[in-house]
Amino acid sequence: MTNDQLEKTVSYWIKGAEYDLDTAERLLEVEKYPYVLFFGHLALEKLLKALFVKTNRKHAPYTHRLTFITSKLDVNVPQEILDKMAEFEAFNIEARYPDEKKSFYDICDREFAKEKLRDMKGVYEWFQRML
């Protein structure tokens, strides 16, 4: 990957992450709580892919699994953040397939979504500093 390609690809992922994080915040305002967490997951996924591309100088893996992408980074990630990433990873599936995960929809109220989004933003900021 040339330097120009690297910069463009990293920028692509970062802009997508920023957009999705903003979307998550706006969805909280309109009370679409499961999708707050889904878009929070997307924001983290895209930020991790930006970091992967930057550090590995190759395209990001084709996966939505936060823990897998994180494991491929050349970054020492604290256990607390790894634990949160495993929790957040479930939001991708649970929000996408509501019939299969009705219990998620039952617990995903304003307070739950607000708390988890706050946690996601904290992890997002931690990884953002790695860029």
Rosetta blueprint (number, residue, H / E / L):
1 M L
2 T L
3 N H
4 D H
5 Q H
6 L H
7 E H
8 K H
9 T H
10 V H
11 S H
12 Y H
13 W H
14 I H
15 K H
16 G H
17 A H
18 E H
19 Y H
20 D H
21 L H
22 D H
23 T H
24 A H
25 E H
26 R H
27 L H
28 L H
29 E H
30 V L
31 E L
32 K L
33 Y H
34 P H
35 Y H
36 V H
37 L H
38 F H
39 F H
40 G H
41 H H
42 L H
43 A H
44 L H
45 E H
46 K H
47 L H
48 L H
49 K H
50 A H
51 L H
52 F H
53 V H
54 K H
55 T H
56 N H
57 R L
58 K L
59 H L
60 A L
61 P L
62 Y L
63 T L
64 H L
65 R L
66 L H
67 T H
68 F H
69 I H
70 T H
71 S H
72 K L
73 L L
74 D L
75 V L
76 N L
77 V L
78 P L
79 Q H
80 E H
81 I H
82 L H
83 D H
84 K H
85 M H
86 A H
87 E H
88 F H
89 E H
90 A H
91 F H
92 N H
93 I H
94 E H
95 A H
96 R H
97 Y L
98 P L
99 D L
100 E L
101 K L
102 K H
103 S H
104 F H
105 Y H
106 D H
107 I H
108 C L
109 D L
110 R H
111 E H
112 F H
113 A H
114 K H
115 E H
116 K H
117 L H
118 R H
119 D H
120 M H
121 K H
122 G H
123 V H
124 Y H
125 E H
126 W H
127 F H
128 Q H
129 R H
130 M H
131 L L
